[in-house]
Amino acid sequence: MVALAVWRDNRCNQCGGDLEETTSEENDGTPGHGAYLPLLPIRCHRCTALAKSEAHYRDLKAEHPHALIHRVELHPPRIA
């Protein structure tokens, strides 16, 4: 448990990165230093399905939509 606490204490509370690396001046993006660069986003299709389900029930004005637990399952492709 102590090791987990130490690990958590050394993480950025915003991005989860290792503070020793993410706060190092060697990675500040100035000439001759490393730099963090944004990558193109990727889509999680499971999150998309969950968001669609949440929006559907919100649009229906379901009673207490915040209390609904949305679930999805992966269906393999149909083979004809």
Buried (B, 14 or more C-beta within 10 A) or exposed (E): EEEEEEEEEEEEEEEEBEEEEBEEEEBEEEEEEEEEEEEEEEEEEEEEBBEEBBEEBEEEEEEEBEEEEEEEEEEEEEEE
